[in-house]
Amino acid sequence: MLLHIATASPPYVVSQQRAAEELKRRMGERPAVARMIDAGASRSGIETRFVVVPDADPSAGTRFYSTDPDAPAPSTKQRMMLYKEWANTLSVAAVTDLLTSTGIAASSINRLITVSCTGFSAPNFDYHLITTLGLSPDIQRTHIGFMGCAAALVGFTSVLESLRYGGPEHRTTLLVSVELCSLHLQTEPTRDNILANMIFADGCGAALFSTSPDVHAKARLMRTSSHIFPASAQLMGWEIGNTGFEMMLSSELPEIILQQAVPVARQIIERMGLEPERIRHWALHPGGRAIIDALQNGLHLTDEQTEPSRAVLRQFGNMSSASILFVLKELFSRTHLEENDWLCAIAFGPGLSMELAFLKGI
């Protein structure tokens, strides 16, 4: 059962308009590039984003990225050092909020599942959580990395396995996703870089699950499903470069989702003995306005059903895998799942891959 979701955001917030102007200065003043940046900003569905780099604050005394276009970009090592600092900070903030809200003792958690595709260190923020918040030193750990925006729902599969097969005693599982996309700003004026720079942001989400009958729960996690689309590796992906992670993000994604992913999602739902029309609540990964539009049109969803996803996109941007936890939190803040209500969460990752999770009201 899903007990609660908490989130944490960095202190620096940037408007989409200011981000576009800043990006135009960094990518050069060529009119064609400027037009692409303005188009990306206006079509994104984003108003503000939160980031860990102080560059978002005009009054900040220090900057992570130099304003001199001829200055060397921060190295991957420098980016990973900042990743480690902020991954620790944000994960502790989100999990502290989660434990306070539920009253669950940190020492009672049996399983810790961490998720991130924007940075690595060893030990990672899972170790920091254990030593800082008093989680059991015997806790079982799983880390899910480099699986993109769908990675938190991949984590839901591990959650389901931990709750079902963890042993005869009551099980409590903590899932934490941290993504710091702003650490990977790339200023070469390519279409992929412009698109990535105009939608991605930073954030942390944490969710707590339990099999105990004595806790108050929001929903029951019923099932997860995965699908990898053939000949789609070129549509979305990451590579580790000398100056951060380099992203590949095709502008064809919305059309691919509408034409290929939606029919597969319908088949998965039908194999469960359901129809999309029977699913009342939807948590769609806010990968951009066109992604949500494609899912809404293909699944025949109402504006009300997509509003939690659009609200997160407007306020926070695309925080990669952490985004779906923000959407679920927003959805639960707006509504209560009745006993027979179904909720479907959908996200996409490199591959192209699609992950779905199904929850039901209690």
PALUM-22969 format. One record per residue (C-alpha): residue number from 1; x, y, z. Coordinates in pm, 1 decimal. Example, Ala and Ser with C-alpha at 12.3 -4.5 7.8 and 13.67 -1.06 7.14 Angstrom:
<1 <1230.0 -450.0 780.0>>,
<2 <1367.0 -106.0 714.0>>,
***
This chain:
<1 <0.0 0.0 0.0>>,
<2 <115.1 353.3 -77.1>>,
<3 <116.9 554.8 243.2>>,
<4 <241.5 897.9 143.8>>,
<5 <454.3 1097.7 -101.5>>,
<6 <680.2 1391.4 -16.2>>,
<7 <888.2 1613.9 -242.0>>,
<8 <1177.2 1859.0 -210.5>>,
<9 <1289.6 2131.9 -450.5>>,
<10 <1613.9 2332.8 -472.9>>,
<11 <1612.6 2696.7 -359.0>>,
<12 <1672.0 2853.7 -699.6>>,
<13 <1372.8 2913.9 -926.5>>,
<14 <1386.4 3043.5 -1282.4>>,
<15 <1103.1 3157.7 -1506.3>>,
<16 <1080.7 3003.8 -1849.7>>,
<17 <1111.8 3347.5 -2009.7>>,
<18 <1433.1 3426.2 -1823.9>>,
<19 <1571.5 3080.5 -1898.4>>,
<20 <1511.7 3137.3 -2269.6>>,
<21 <1692.0 3472.3 -2266.0>>,
<22 <1984.2 3324.7 -2073.0>>,
<23 <2009.4 3031.6 -2312.2>>,
<24 <2012.0 3260.8 -2614.4>>,
<25 <2309.6 3447.2 -2468.2>>,
<26 <2494.6 3121.6 -2402.1>>,
<27 <2418.8 2959.2 -2738.5>>,
<28 <2503.7 3262.1 -2946.3>>,
<29 <2296.3 3530.7 -3108.0>>,
<30 <2216.8 3359.6 -3437.9>>,
<31 <1854.5 3439.2 -3529.1>>,
<32 <1771.0 3077.9 -3620.4>>,
<33 <1893.8 2952.2 -3283.0>>,
<34 <1705.8 3227.0 -3099.3>>,
<35 <1384.5 3136.1 -3281.7>>,
<36 <1424.5 2768.9 -3187.6>>,
<37 <1478.0 2861.4 -2821.6>>,
<38 <1173.7 3090.0 -2815.7>>,
<39 <962.3 2822.8 -2982.4>>,
<40 <1078.3 2560.2 -2735.3>>,
<41 <996.2 2786.5 -2442.2>>,
<42 <652.0 2887.5 -2568.4>>,
<43 <546.7 2531.6 -2650.6>>,
<44 <684.2 2367.9 -2335.5>>,
<45 <387.6 2426.0 -2104.8>>,
<46 <637.0 2539.7 -1837.5>>,
<47 <624.7 2863.3 -1638.4>>,
<48 <890.9 2802.9 -1373.0>>,
<49 <1160.4 2547.5 -1287.5>>,
<50 <1369.2 2479.6 -978.1>>,
<51 <1743.2 2416.2 -1014.6>>,
<52 <2045.2 2359.1 -788.9>>,
<53 <2277.8 2589.5 -980.4>>,
<54 <2285.1 2946.7 -840.9>>,
<55 <2289.7 3086.5 -1195.5>>,
<56 <1910.1 3106.5 -1178.1>>,
<57 <1938.1 3386.5 -919.9>>,
<58 <2049.1 3715.6 -1084.3>>,
<59 <2177.1 3839.8 -748.1>>,
<60 <2389.1 3531.0 -676.9>>,
<61 <2752.6 3610.9 -613.4>>,
<62 <2876.3 3288.8 -771.2>>,
<63 <2786.6 3098.6 -1086.6>>,
<64 <2837.1 2739.0 -1187.4>>,
<65 <2840.1 2814.4 -1560.4>>,
<66 <3061.7 3096.9 -1681.4>>,
<67 <2898.0 3383.2 -1870.6>>,
<68 <3204.6 3392.1 -2096.1>>,
<69 <3122.4 3172.0 -2398.7>>,
<70 <3492.4 3108.0 -2452.2>>,
<71 <3550.5 2981.7 -2096.4>>,
<72 <3572.7 2603.9 -2048.0>>,
<73 <3252.7 2432.8 -1935.8>>,
<74 <3246.2 2259.1 -1596.1>>,
<75 <3394.1 1910.7 -1616.0>>,
<76 <3194.7 1597.3 -1547.5>>,
<77 <3385.5 1566.5 -1219.1>>,
<78 <3281.3 1916.9 -1110.2>>,
<79 <2920.0 1840.5 -1199.2>>,
<80 <2926.9 1514.1 -1005.6>>,
<81 <3068.4 1685.4 -696.9>>,
<82 <2771.9 1924.8 -698.1>>,
<83 <2539.5 1631.8 -767.6>>,
<84 <2657.9 1451.8 -455.1>>,
<85 <2607.2 1759.9 -236.5>>,
<86 <2255.2 1834.3 -356.6>>,
<87 <2141.4 1472.4 -387.6>>,
<88 <2222.4 1430.3 -18.0>>,
<89 <2050.5 1756.3 79.0>>,
<90 <1729.7 1709.2 -118.2>>,
<91 <1685.0 1339.9 -36.2>>,
<92 <1716.5 1406.0 337.2>>,
<93 <1463.3 1690.4 312.1>>,
<94 <1206.4 1481.1 123.7>>,
<95 <1242.5 1171.9 343.5>>,
<96 <1233.0 1377.5 665.2>>,
<97 <903.9 1528.6 546.2>>,
<98 <776.9 1181.1 459.8>>,
<99 <861.4 1031.5 798.4>>,
<100 <717.4 1330.0 986.2>>,
<101 <392.3 1314.7 788.4>>,
<102 <340.8 940.1 838.9>>,
<103 <486.1 895.8 1186.9>>,
<104 <680.8 594.1 1061.8>>,
<105 <1009.3 531.2 1243.3>>,
<106 <1309.8 536.8 1011.8>>,
<107 <1451.0 226.7 1182.1>>,
<108 <1140.7 23.7 1088.7>>,
<109 <1197.7 53.1 711.2>>,
<110 <1305.7 -280.3 561.6>>,
<111 <1392.9 -180.7 205.5>>,
<112 <1539.3 130.0 43.8>>,
<113 <1510.1 181.5 -332.9>>,
<114 <1692.9 481.4 -476.8>>,
<115 <1654.0 618.5 -828.2>>,
<116 <1863.4 863.5 -1029.9>>,
<117 <1997.8 904.1 -1382.5>>,
<118 <2166.9 1244.4 -1353.2>>,
<119 <2459.5 1156.7 -1129.0>>,
<120 <2659.0 887.0 -956.3>>,
<121 <2886.1 850.1 -656.9>>,
<122 <2979.8 565.0 -428.7>>,
<123 <2863.0 562.1 -160.8>>,
<124 <2556.5 739.3 -297.7>>,
<125 <2273.4 928.7 -129.9>>,
<126 <2127.5 600.7 -1.2>>,
<127 <2422.1 574.0 238.0>>,
<128 <2372.1 936.4 343.4>>,
<129 <2005.4 871.2 416.7>>,
<130 <2087.9 568.4 630.6>>,
<131 <2356.7 738.4 835.6>>,
<132 <2178.5 1073.6 867.3>>,
<133 <1820.1 968.7 939.7>>,
<134 <1878.8 651.7 1138.1>>,
<135 <1762.9 389.5 892.3>>,
<136 <1860.8 37.8 991.7>>,
<137 <2218.6 -62.5 899.5>>,
<138 <2064.3 -396.0 794.4>>,
<139 <1828.9 -235.7 541.9>>,
<140 <1821.1 -398.9 198.8>>,
<141 <1910.3 -158.4 -81.3>>,
<142 <1852.1 -131.9 -454.4>>,
<143 <1969.5 149.3 -680.4>>,
<144 <1810.8 211.2 -1020.4>>,
<145 <2024.9 428.3 -1244.6>>,
<146 <2032.5 564.1 -1598.0>>,
<147 <1677.2 454.0 -1685.8>>,
<148 <1556.9 805.3 -1752.1>>,
<149 <1217.3 956.1 -1689.2>>,
<150 <1056.1 613.8 -1639.9>>,
<151 <1298.1 502.8 -1367.5>>,
<152 <1072.7 576.7 -1068.9>>,
<153 <806.2 345.3 -1212.0>>,
<154 <1077.1 83.9 -1264.0>>,
<155 <1128.1 138.4 -891.9>>,
<156 <759.6 63.8 -835.0>>,
<157 <824.1 -284.0 -973.3>>,
<158 <1094.0 -333.8 -710.8>>,
<159 <855.1 -197.8 -448.5>>,
<160 <592.2 -449.7 -548.5>>,
<161 <841.4 -734.5 -529.2>>,
<162 <969.5 -620.9 -190.1>>,
<163 <619.1 -606.3 -44.9>>,
<164 <505.7 -938.6 -188.7>>,
<165 <815.3 -1148.9 -140.9>>,
<166 <1005.2 -979.5 139.4>>,
<167 <915.1 -1228.6 411.4>>,
<168 <634.7 -1311.5 651.3>>,
<169 <672.3 -996.2 864.3>>,
<170 <515.8 -662.3 775.5>>,
<171 <727.6 -484.5 518.0>>,
<172 <793.8 -112.1 478.9>>,
<173 <968.2 11.2 164.2>>,
<174 <1106.1 358.7 94.1>>,
<175 <1150.4 480.1 -264.3>>,
<176 <1355.4 796.3 -326.2>>,
<177 <1419.9 960.2 -663.7>>,
<178 <1666.3 1249.4 -709.0>>,
<179 <1729.7 1414.9 -1043.7>>,
<180 <1953.8 1719.6 -1100.4>>,
<181 <1922.7 1784.6 -1471.4>>,
<182 <2051.0 2143.4 -1453.2>>,
<183 <2401.5 2006.4 -1390.6>>,
<184 <2415.1 1891.7 -1752.3>>,
<185 <2361.5 2215.1 -1942.2>>,
<186 <2510.2 2182.4 -2291.1>>,
<187 <2550.7 2501.8 -2493.5>>,
<188 <2629.8 2366.5 -2839.1>>,
<189 <2331.9 2501.1 -3039.2>>,
<190 <2176.4 2172.2 -3148.5>>,
<191 <1806.2 2088.3 -3154.8>>,
<192 <1852.6 1818.7 -2888.0>>,
<193 <2035.4 2056.3 -2653.7>>,
<194 <1781.9 2334.9 -2698.5>>,
<195 <1491.6 2102.3 -2626.5>>,
<196 <1660.8 1950.4 -2321.3>>,
<197 <1768.7 2287.4 -2183.0>>,
<198 <1416.2 2425.9 -2209.8>>,
<199 <1229.8 2147.9 -2028.8>>,
<200 <1449.3 1975.2 -1769.3>>,
<201 <1475.8 2075.3 -1404.5>>,
<202 <1572.8 1945.6 -1060.0>>,
<203 <1379.9 1784.3 -776.8>>,
<204 <1344.0 1494.8 -535.4>>,
<205 <1044.6 1275.0 -461.2>>,
<206 <1004.6 1010.7 -191.8>>,
<207 <727.8 754.8 -141.7>>,
<208 <661.1 516.7 145.7>>,
<209 <489.2 179.2 106.4>>,
<210 <387.3 -79.6 367.0>>,
<211 <203.1 -407.8 411.3>>,
<212 <100.4 -324.1 768.3>>,
<213 <-278.6 -322.0 824.3>>,
<214 <-240.5 -56.5 1095.6>>,
<215 <-135.0 232.7 874.0>>,
<216 <-342.0 484.6 681.1>>,
<217 <-284.1 439.4 307.4>>,
<218 <-374.9 640.0 -2.2>>,
<219 <-392.0 349.8 -247.6>>,
<220 <-284.6 -7.2 -310.2>>,
<221 <-11.2 -73.2 -566.7>>,
<222 <-158.2 -351.6 -778.5>>,
<223 <63.6 -410.8 -1079.4>>,
<224 <338.1 -272.0 -1301.5>>,
<225 <412.5 -330.0 -1669.8>>,
<226 <700.5 -255.1 -1907.3>>,
<227 <741.2 -234.3 -2281.8>>,
<228 <1040.9 -157.8 -2504.8>>,
<229 <967.0 -35.7 -2856.7>>,
<230 <1176.2 -184.7 -3138.9>>,
<231 <1420.3 26.3 -3341.0>>,
<232 <1372.7 324.5 -3110.7>>,
<233 <1711.4 368.1 -2941.1>>,
<234 <1774.2 688.3 -3134.9>>,
<235 <1465.7 861.3 -2992.1>>,
<236 <1586.5 917.9 -2637.4>>,
<237 <1911.9 853.8 -2455.7>>,
<238 <2206.8 975.5 -2250.5>>,
<239 <2581.1 951.4 -2298.6>>,
<240 <2847.4 1050.7 -2045.7>>,
<241 <3067.1 1322.9 -2194.6>>,
<242 <3370.8 1509.4 -2069.6>>,
<243 <3148.5 1801.5 -1970.5>>,
<244 <2846.9 1631.1 -1817.5>>,
<245 <2584.1 1403.7 -1966.0>>,
<246 <2482.7 1456.6 -2326.0>>,
<247 <2118.7 1396.4 -2411.4>>,
<248 <1951.4 1275.1 -2725.6>>,
<249 <1584.7 1372.2 -2742.2>>,
<250 <1387.8 1340.9 -3065.0>>,
<251 <1116.4 1588.4 -3159.3>>,
<252 <928.6 1287.0 -3302.4>>,
<253 <850.5 1150.8 -2954.1>>,
<254 <494.0 1289.4 -2924.4>>,
<255 <393.4 1133.4 -3255.7>>,
<256 <561.0 802.4 -3167.3>>,
<257 <377.8 799.7 -2834.5>>,
<258 <44.4 866.4 -3002.8>>,
<259 <89.0 612.9 -3282.0>>,
<260 <276.1 333.6 -3101.5>>,
<261 <276.2 376.4 -2722.6>>,
<262 <-93.9 448.0 -2677.9>>,
<263 <-205.8 126.0 -2855.0>>,
<264 <37.4 -77.2 -2643.1>>,
<265 <-86.8 91.9 -2324.8>>,
<266 <-442.7 4.7 -2424.6>>,
<267 <-344.3 -359.4 -2476.9>>,
<268 <-179.3 -374.8 -2134.1>>,
<269 <-489.3 -227.9 -1971.7>>,
<270 <-719.6 -467.4 -2157.7>>,
<271 <-511.3 -767.3 -2047.0>>,
<272 <-594.8 -664.6 -1691.6>>,
<273 <-963.7 -694.2 -1773.2>>,
<274 <-1007.0 -317.0 -1780.6>>,
<275 <-1071.7 -47.9 -2035.8>>,
<276 <-905.0 295.7 -2029.7>>,
<277 <-1247.9 449.6 -1976.3>>,
<278 <-1277.2 260.7 -1645.5>>,
<279 <-959.1 421.4 -1512.2>>,
<280 <-1064.4 739.3 -1339.5>>,
<281 <-725.8 885.5 -1243.5>>,
<282 <-410.3 927.9 -1451.3>>,
<283 <-55.9 1030.5 -1360.2>>,
<284 <120.3 1110.4 -1687.7>>,
<285 <489.5 1189.6 -1690.9>>,
<286 <516.3 1563.4 -1770.8>>,
<287 <785.1 1529.6 -2034.0>>,
<288 <650.9 1838.3 -2209.3>>,
<289 <315.8 1971.6 -2321.1>>,
<290 <322.9 1771.3 -2645.4>>,
<291 <382.8 1445.5 -2453.9>>,
<292 <80.4 1504.8 -2231.8>>,
<293 <-125.4 1612.8 -2535.5>>,
<294 <-40.5 1288.7 -2717.2>>,
<295 <-144.8 1073.2 -2422.6>>,
<296 <-459.8 1274.6 -2360.2>>,
<297 <-568.1 1255.0 -2723.6>>,
<298 <-481.5 888.8 -2765.7>>,
<299 <-644.3 771.9 -2441.3>>,
<300 <-939.1 1013.8 -2470.3>>,
<301 <-876.3 1173.4 -2133.4>>,
<302 <-1046.8 1484.6 -2002.7>>,
<303 <-871.3 1808.5 -1913.7>>,
<304 <-947.0 1734.0 -1548.6>>,
<305 <-769.7 1398.5 -1570.1>>,
<306 <-451.5 1552.2 -1713.7>>,
<307 <-446.1 1863.3 -1496.2>>,
<308 <-224.4 1715.8 -1218.5>>,
<309 <41.4 1640.8 -1480.6>>,
<310 <6.9 1980.2 -1644.8>>,
<311 <22.4 2158.0 -1309.6>>,
<312 <352.3 1988.7 -1223.8>>,
<313 <488.5 2071.1 -1568.5>>,
<314 <391.1 2438.8 -1528.9>>,
<315 <540.0 2480.5 -1183.1>>,
<316 <841.2 2247.7 -1187.9>>,
<317 <925.4 2144.4 -1545.4>>,
<318 <1044.3 1794.2 -1631.3>>,
<319 <1246.9 1653.0 -1339.3>>,
<320 <1310.8 1323.3 -1514.7>>,
<321 <1224.0 1024.6 -1293.4>>,
<322 <1123.3 1237.2 -992.2>>,
<323 <842.6 1400.7 -1192.0>>,
<324 <594.1 1114.5 -1163.4>>,
<325 <616.7 1131.5 -782.8>>,
<326 <538.7 1504.1 -799.2>>,
<327 <238.3 1425.2 -1021.0>>,
<328 <110.5 1156.1 -784.2>>,
<329 <147.1 1392.3 -490.0>>,
<330 <-44.4 1661.7 -680.2>>,
<331 <-315.3 1413.3 -775.6>>,
<332 <-363.6 1292.9 -417.7>>,
<333 <-378.8 1653.1 -296.1>>,
<334 <-675.4 1709.7 -529.3>>,
<335 <-874.7 1392.1 -484.6>>,
<336 <-937.6 1081.6 -275.2>>,
<337 <-941.1 742.0 -440.8>>,
<338 <-1258.4 552.7 -361.5>>,
<339 <-1250.9 176.7 -310.2>>,
<340 <-1307.9 83.2 -674.7>>,
<341 <-1117.6 372.8 -832.3>>,
<342 <-821.9 285.6 -1054.5>>,
<343 <-515.6 503.9 -1113.1>>,
<344 <-269.2 451.1 -1397.1>>,
<345 <76.4 610.6 -1403.7>>,
<346 <271.9 620.7 -1730.5>>,
<347 <628.0 734.3 -1802.9>>,
<348 <879.9 691.2 -2083.8>>,
<349 <1251.9 623.1 -2075.9>>,
<350 <1550.6 560.1 -2302.7>>,
<351 <1505.8 278.3 -2541.4>>,
<352 <1228.1 397.1 -2616.7>>,
<353 <1069.7 225.9 -2316.9>>,
<354 <735.8 268.5 -2142.2>>,
<355 <656.4 190.8 -1779.1>>,
<356 <308.9 169.8 -1628.0>>,
<357 <194.6 132.5 -1269.6>>,
<358 <-160.4 60.9 -1156.0>>,
<359 <-296.1 160.8 -817.3>>,
<360 <-641.6 112.5 -670.7>>,
<361 <-840.1 289.6 -402.1>>,
<362 <-870.4 119.6 -64.9>>,
***
